[in-house]
Amino acid sequence: MNDIVVARQGNIGRLTLNRPKALNALSRDMVRVMGDALETWRNDPAVVAVLVDGAGERGLCAGGDIRLIYDEARAGRYIADDFWREEYIVNAAISAFPKPYIALMDGIVMGGGVGISAHGSHRIVTDRTRLAMPEVAIGFSPDVGGSYLLARAPGELGTWAGLTAIPMSGADALVCGMADYYCPSAALPGLIEALAQVKNAAEVEAAIRSVATEPPVSALATHRAAIDAGFSKKTIEEILVALDGAGNDFLAEAANRMRRHSPTSLKVTLRALREARAANDLKASLRMEYRIATACIRRHDMIEGIRAVVVDKDQKPSWQPDTLAGVSAADVAAFFAPPVAGDMVFNS
């Protein structure tokens, strides 16, 4: 069975992630297949648009295959370096794809799943969408261009998402600028059939709008002012003080979530989000994320986080250091230094 199904369906090229038992987790081979298909279809006049979706009932994609990355890193083999390099190149290619790139962000869409969907031109969320950048929960930091996407969200919504790892609804994703359309999950099979018949980009838009509906009220929109006030502070410590003093249950839960996460990851992620906002450039953010990612996999917290959340599932990571005070500015800066293997390089 192919882990990703590449098919022509009428006038569209369709990429279906096909590892439902692993919630369509991305492997290096899957990333390569996606990249090759996009390169072929961008130059094929018969392909009007590309559609990406996930097999199974649970969702599009839960992220990269971090269990494999964990096993290899424990053995001193950092295969993640090459995986991330190739994955980030595909993320950039999706953003620059010259034809409509339609992402069905139904069900669970996390980490690497965001990378293969939220950089597209036509991003569709549903009543089942649960979108998150959960990296800080495993001693990591948002990657796959996540720092760029989160930094571009209105106000401090992206800072909230990156530091808490709390999943968003489809309506929340729209408010954050990480999706474009909302439609009922039940309407997707009919939409795919309609998209197969489109002859140009305008017809893609019309087909999607024919099933799109008004989203429900977004919790993030409701709490926007409080989120902006709390998450605009300069340091993690100051953010937590603001959240604790807000007298707001929504922000109290945000603070509670943050206190579970790696103190190092929180500080690295806040700096990454601020740098991504200043740069406002996807490739620059991906280069920064590559530095951070290759540093994370060589440090205790990411290995321990994957163990606690994915391997043993005891949900009790032992972070080192385990306090914010124990993480110095120099500790954080080390994650932003060029990796030994060299920086990310994009062909164009």
C-alpha positions as semicolon CSV with decimal commas, in nm:
position;residue;x (nm);y (nm);z (nm)
1;M;0,000;0,000;0,000
2;N;0,135;0,341;-0,096
3;D;0,169;0,585;0,193
4;I;0,065;0,862;-0,044
5;V;-0,162;0,814;-0,343
6;V;-0,081;1,031;-0,643
7;A;-0,363;1,039;-0,896
8;R;-0,521;1,237;-1,175
9;Q;-0,891;1,290;-1,108
10;G;-1,041;1,466;-1,403
11;N;-0,861;1,797;-1,442
12;I;-0,695;1,799;-1,101
13;G;-0,393;1,629;-0,953
14;R;-0,484;1,466;-0,623
15;L;-0,248;1,384;-0,336
16;T;-0,403;1,162;-0,069
17;L;-0,199;1,090;0,243
18;N;-0,261;0,722;0,303
19;R;-0,139;0,618;0,646
20;P;-0,469;0,634;0,835
21;K;-0,351;0,411;1,121
22;A;-0,070;0,661;1,184
23;L;-0,304;0,956;1,128
24;N;-0,129;1,010;0,796
25;A;0,201;1,106;0,961
26;L;0,453;1,229;0,706
27;S;0,766;1,032;0,622
28;R;1,061;1,144;0,415
29;D;0,944;0,927;0,124
30;M;0,598;1,086;0,134
31;V;0,751;1,433;0,126
32;R;0,962;1,335;-0,174
33;V;0,661;1,197;-0,360
34;M;0,470;1,519;-0,294
35;G;0,758;1,732;-0,418
36;D;0,799;1,527;-0,735
37;A;0,426;1,538;-0,810
38;L;0,408;1,914;-0,765
39;E;0,705;1,964;-0,995
40;T;0,539;1,748;-1,262
41;W;0,197;1,907;-1,233
42;R;0,315;2,267;-1,230
43;N;0,433;2,217;-1,590
44;D;0,140;2,004;-1,709
45;P;-0,122;2,218;-1,885
46;A;-0,381;1,942;-1,839
47;V;-0,366;1,983;-1,460
48;V;-0,577;2,282;-1,361
49;A;-0,530;2,250;-0,985
50;V;-0,392;2,028;-0,710
51;L;-0,591;1,888;-0,420
52;V;-0,448;1,739;-0,100
53;D;-0,651;1,532;0,146
54;G;-0,608;1,252;0,397
55;A;-0,733;0,894;0,401
56;G;-0,941;0,768;0,691
57;E;-1,189;0,932;0,922
58;R;-0,959;1,104;1,169
59;G;-0,803;1,384;0,971
60;L;-0,563;1,520;0,712
61;C;-0,233;1,471;0,896
62;A;-0,108;1,468;1,255
63;G;0,242;1,585;1,157
64;G;0,577;1,429;1,085
65;D;0,669;1,075;1,183
66;I;0,829;1,182;1,510
67;R;0,844;0,828;1,649
68;L;1,091;0,736;1,375
69;I;1,286;1,057;1,435
70;Y;1,297;0,970;1,807
71;D;1,417;0,614;1,754
72;E;1,694;0,723;1,519
73;A;1,806;1,013;1,738
74;R;1,828;0,783;2,039
75;A;2,070;0,574;1,836
76;G;2,274;0,882;1,745
77;R;2,142;0,900;1,389
78;Y;1,995;1,237;1,302
79;I;1,791;1,146;0,995
80;A;1,563;1,435;1,087
81;D;1,817;1,680;0,944
82;D;1,754;1,559;0,589
83;F;1,382;1,502;0,647
84;W;1,328;1,857;0,766
85;R;1,540;2,000;0,484
86;E;1,331;1,822;0,220
87;E;1,003;1,890;0,400
88;Y;1,067;2,263;0,427
89;I;1,156;2,282;0,057
90;V;0,814;2,130;-0,021
91;N;0,644;2,377;0,216
92;A;0,803;2,664;0,021
93;A;0,707;2,503;-0,311
94;I;0,343;2,482;-0,200
95;S;0,343;2,851;-0,111
96;A;0,483;2,941;-0,454
97;F;0,277;2,691;-0,656
98;P;0,144;2,871;-0,966
99;K;-0,189;2,686;-0,981
100;P;-0,468;2,654;-0,725
101;Y;-0,353;2,431;-0,439
102;I;-0,662;2,311;-0,255
103;A;-0,615;2,171;0,095
104;L;-0,899;1,985;0,265
105;M;-0,818;2,057;0,629
106;D;-1,078;1,820;0,769
107;G;-1,034;1,657;1,109
108;I;-0,692;1,666;1,275
109;V;-0,439;1,899;1,110
110;M;-0,125;1,940;1,316
111;G;0,242;2,026;1,272
112;G;0,357;1,890;0,938
113;G;-0,009;1,865;0,835
114;V;-0,030;2,243;0,865
115;G;0,283;2,270;0,651
116;I;0,129;2,081;0,358
117;S;-0,202;2,268;0,378
118;A;-0,186;2,618;0,524
119;H;0,068;2,742;0,266
120;G;-0,178;2,661;-0,014
121;S;-0,395;2,905;-0,206
122;H;-0,736;2,749;-0,126
123;R;-0,752;2,623;0,233
124;I;-1,078;2,465;0,343
125;V;-1,168;2,394;0,706
126;T;-1,477;2,216;0,833
127;D;-1,690;2,151;1,139
128;R;-1,445;1,867;1,225
129;T;-1,121;2,065;1,197
130;R;-0,880;2,053;1,492
131;L;-0,575;2,253;1,387
132;A;-0,270;2,298;1,607
133;M;0,099;2,368;1,617
134;P;0,167;2,149;1,924
135;E;0,547;2,145;1,914
136;V;0,616;2,311;2,250
137;A;0,442;2,017;2,418
138;I;0,723;1,787;2,301
139;G;1,019;2,015;2,362
140;F;1,020;2,141;2,003
141;S;0,916;2,466;1,832
142;P;0,671;2,541;1,548
143;D;0,827;2,451;1,214
144;V;0,715;2,381;0,853
145;G;0,674;2,757;0,816
146;G;0,457;2,765;1,126
147;S;0,647;3,058;1,274
148;Y;0,568;3,257;0,958
149;L;0,199;3,161;0,961
150;L;0,153;3,228;1,331
151;A;0,341;3,558;1,317
152;R;0,105;3,680;1,044
153;A;-0,209;3,603;1,245
154;P;-0,396;3,912;1,368
155;G;-0,269;4,062;1,690
156;E;-0,126;3,799;1,922
157;L;-0,347;3,508;1,816
158;G;-0,048;3,330;1,667
159;T;0,153;3,382;1,984
160;W;-0,131;3,223;2,180
161;A;-0,140;2,926;1,941
162;G;0,237;2,873;1,935
163;L;0,288;2,897;2,311
164;T;-0,017;2,704;2,433
165;A;-0,040;2,433;2,163
166;I;-0,418;2,438;2,215
167;P;-0,606;2,314;1,904
168;M;-0,815;2,558;1,702
169;S;-1,156;2,499;1,550
170;G;-1,215;2,565;1,182
171;A;-1,366;2,901;1,273
172;D;-1,057;2,986;1,478
173;A;-0,829;2,892;1,187
174;L;-1,019;3,135;0,963
175;V;-0,979;3,415;1,217
176;C;-0,606;3,340;1,240
177;G;-0,566;3,362;0,862
178;M;-0,467;2,996;0,834
179;A;-0,770;2,902;0,623
180;D;-0,988;3,063;0,359
181;Y;-1,319;2,875;0,347
182;Y;-1,548;2,689;0,586
183;C;-1,776;2,411;0,471
184;P;-1,950;2,108;0,623
185;S;-1,734;1,798;0,628
186;A;-2,022;1,606;0,470
187;A;-1,999;1,830;0,162
188;L;-1,638;1,737;0,079
189;P;-1,704;1,427;-0,139
190;G;-1,933;1,630;-0,364
191;L;-1,683;1,914;-0,374
192;I;-1,407;1,679;-0,489
193;E;-1,630;1,556;-0,772
194;A;-1,704;1,914;-0,876
195;L;-1,337;2,013;-0,862
196;A;-1,246;1,728;-1,096
197;Q;-1,450;1,902;-1,366
198;V;-1,307;2,253;-1,335
199;K;-1,141;2,409;-1,637
200;N;-0,970;2,710;-1,478
201;A;-0,892;2,885;-1,152
202;A;-1,217;3,082;-1,156
203;E;-1,414;2,759;-1,165
204;V;-1,213;2,629;-0,869
205;E;-1,324;2,933;-0,672
206;A;-1,686;2,891;-0,780
207;A;-1,693;2,522;-0,690
208;I;-1,565;2,591;-0,340
209;R;-1,797;2,886;-0,282
210;S;-2,094;2,671;-0,384
211;V;-2,048;2,457;-0,072
212;A;-1,892;2,712;0,164
213;T;-2,099;2,829;0,460
214;E;-2,071;3,087;0,734
215;P;-1,856;2,956;1,020
216;P;-1,977;2,951;1,380
217;V;-1,845;3,206;1,627
218;S;-1,473;3,172;1,692
219;A;-1,360;3,146;2,054
220;L;-1,040;3,325;1,958
221;A;-1,235;3,614;1,810
222;T;-1,440;3,635;2,129
223;H;-1,127;3,658;2,345
224;R;-0,914;3,855;2,098
225;A;-0,867;4,167;2,310
226;A;-0,763;3,968;2,618
227;I;-0,528;3,751;2,413
228;D;-0,363;4,056;2,260
229;A;-0,316;4,217;2,601
230;G;-0,166;3,909;2,760
231;F;0,051;3,773;2,481
232;S;0,201;4,104;2,368
233;K;0,451;4,107;2,654
234;K;0,823;4,077;2,583
235;T;0,906;3,765;2,783
236;I;0,741;3,436;2,877
237;E;0,758;3,536;3,243
238;E;0,577;3,864;3,173
239;I;0,316;3,686;2,961
240;L;0,239;3,443;3,245
241;V;0,209;3,727;3,496
242;A;-0,037;3,902;3,264
243;L;-0,240;3,586;3,207
244;D;-0,254;3,507;3,579
245;G;-0,376;3,857;3,658
246;A;-0,638;3,881;3,385
247;G;-0,923;3,721;3,581
248;N;-1,022;3,535;3,265
249;D;-1,084;3,159;3,255
250;F;-0,976;3,138;2,891
251;L;-0,640;3,297;2,969
252;A;-0,606;3,096;3,290
253;E;-0,626;2,778;3,082
254;A;-0,366;2,921;2,842
255;A;-0,129;2,981;3,134
256;N;-0,196;2,632;3,269
257;R;-0,107;2,478;2,932
258;M;0,210;2,684;2,901
259;R;0,332;2,571;3,241
260;R;0,320;2,209;3,123
261;H;0,548;2,276;2,828
262;S;0,926;2,284;2,800
263;P;1,054;2,613;2,946
264;T;1,329;2,615;2,684
265;S;1,082;2,558;2,400
266;L;0,859;2,838;2,525
267;K;1,145;3,089;2,521
268;V;1,280;2,969;2,186
269;T;0,933;2,979;2,032
270;L;0,858;3,332;2,151
271;R;1,183;3,458;2,001
272;A;1,113;3,268;1,677
273;L;0,766;3,419;1,645
274;R;0,898;3,770;1,699
275;E;1,178;3,719;1,446
276;A;0,935;3,574;1,193
277;R;0,707;3,874;1,236
278;A;0,996;4,111;1,172
279;A;1,120;3,921;0,867
280;N;0,774;3,854;0,716
281;D;0,935;3,610;0,472
282;L;0,853;3,240;0,450
283;K;1,194;3,119;0,336
284;A;1,370;3,323;0,602
285;S;1,140;3,166;0,861
286;L;1,205;2,817;0,727
287;R;1,580;2,875;0,745
288;M;1,542;2,989;1,105
289;E;1,321;2,691;1,187
290;Y;1,578;2,454;1,039
291;R;1,840;2,592;1,275
292;I;1,603;2,547;1,568
293;A;1,488;2,199;1,465
294;T;1,837;2,058;1,417
295;A;1,934;2,199;1,756
296;C;1,623;2,063;1,929
297;I;1,673;1,703;1,816
298;R;2,021;1,706;1,970
299;R;1,897;1,820;2,309
300;H;1,727;1,652;2,600
301;D;1,386;1,816;2,592
302;M;1,271;1,704;2,248
303;I;1,371;1,342;2,309
304;E;1,205;1,352;2,651
305;G;0,895;1,522;2,514
306;I;0,843;1,263;2,241
307;R;0,897;0,987;2,497
308;A;0,635;1,128;2,733
309;V;0,372;1,219;2,473
310;V;0,418;0,964;2,193
311;V;0,621;0,665;2,316
312;D;0,537;0,595;2,680
313;K;0,236;0,829;2,678
314;D;0,267;0,902;3,048
315;Q;0,226;1,275;2,974
316;K;0,488;1,349;3,240
317;P;0,797;1,491;3,069
318;S;1,094;1,581;3,285
319;W;1,227;1,901;3,131
320;Q;1,588;2,015;3,169
321;P;1,592;2,284;3,292
322;D;1,246;2,263;3,445
323;T;1,204;2,634;3,521
324;L;1,197;2,946;3,309
325;A;1,462;3,100;3,534
326;G;1,695;2,819;3,438
327;V;1,686;2,913;3,068
328;S;1,929;3,195;2,990
329;A;1,938;3,425;2,689
330;A;2,255;3,244;2,580
331;D;2,074;2,910;2,600
332;V;1,804;3,045;2,370
333;A;2,052;3,205;2,130
334;A;2,222;2,870;2,075
335;F;1,912;2,744;1,892
336;F;1,944;3,023;1,636
337;A;2,307;2,955;1,545
338;P;2,391;2,801;1,204
339;P;2,389;2,420;1,217
340;V;2,709;2,224;1,162
341;A;2,560;2,070;0,847
342;G;2,487;2,414;0,702
343;D;2,181;2,633;0,660
344;M;1,877;2,559;0,446
345;V;1,929;2,644;0,080
346;F;1,641;2,700;-0,161
347;N;1,689;2,662;-0,535
348;S;1,498;2,977;-0,615
